[in-house]
């Protein structure tokens, strides 16, 4: 049982930063839209690779 607790704790510590980043992006998107920006079409980033 102790090993299981350690695995769960390690997993939790590894996923916390990802959840924080997700929370940030969920919060910043409405702000960008209200300022007139399109978060799905950033000015300096092309989502299509040109070959």
Buried (B, 14 or more C-beta within 10 A) or exposed (E): EEEEEEEEEEEEEEEEEEEEEEEEEEEEEEEEEEEEEEEEEEEEEEEEEEE
